[in-house]
Amino acid sequence: MIGPELAAFFEQGVGIHIGTRNERLHPNGARAISRIVVATPDPPATASLFRDLFGDGAICETGGGCAVSTDTARIELTTPARIEAEFAEAAPDAAGRSEYLAALEMSVASLAETAERLRGVAGVHIEPQRIVVAARAAFNTTLVFSQ
């Protein structure tokens, strides 16, 4: 962040971009990360690591997991089984890991525009309220686009 309305971003393969916070910066339409999903066999134990960073009030128990609310995103700590239940064939492969980044959800201005940009990408599932890119097509992390 350079100032309240100006930011610098590094995009791999492109370089540094400086623009306004409201400017669409990525070709897929993503404006911000709104949700991070982490797979863990013991969500309450993993959540304890976040208490030191965000305080007790930022952690809440959810059905089968925990969530950490930050100013800009929600971090969900949940079991691999719940991730499989939400994302089915779009879920990532644990690849022998007990804890791993399972999904990133990004907010977009227009689902229709993002769907158009992702046309032809293997593993894209367009749903009424979101677009899901299967982990196998996104470096083993499920990508979700929502408004």
Rosetta blueprint (number, residue, H / E / L):
1 M L
2 I L
3 G L
4 P L
5 E L
6 L E
7 A E
8 A E
9 F E
10 F E
11 E E
12 Q L
13 G L
14 V L
15 G E
16 I E
17 H E
18 I E
19 G E
20 T E
21 R L
22 N L
23 E L
24 R L
25 L L
26 H L
27 P L
28 N L
29 G L
30 A E
31 R E
32 A E
33 I E
34 S E
35 R E
36 I E
37 V E
38 V E
39 A E
40 T L
41 P L
42 D L
43 P H
44 P H
45 A H
46 T H
47 A H
48 S H
49 L H
50 F H
51 R H
52 D H
53 L H
54 F H
55 G L
56 D H
57 G H
58 A H
59 I E
60 C E
61 E E
62 T E
63 G L
64 G L
65 G E
66 C E
67 A E
68 V E
69 S E
70 T L
71 D L
72 T L
73 A L
74 R E
75 I E
76 E E
77 L E
78 T E
79 T L
80 P H
81 A H
82 R H
83 I H
84 E H
85 A H
86 E H
87 F H
88 A H
89 E H
90 A H
91 A L
92 P L
93 D L
94 A L
95 A L
96 G L
97 R L
98 S L
99 E L
100 Y E
101 L E
102 A E
103 A E
104 L E
105 E E
106 M E
107 S E
108 V E
109 A L
110 S L
111 L H
112 A H
113 E H
114 T H
115 A H
116 E H
117 R H
118 L L
119 R L
120 G L
121 V L
122 A L
123 G L
124 V E
125 H E
126 I E
127 E L
128 P L
129 Q L
130 R E
131 I E
132 V E
133 V E
134 A L
135 A H
136 R H
137 A H
138 A L
139 F L
140 N L
141 T L
142 T E
143 L E
144 V E
145 F E
146 S E
147 Q L
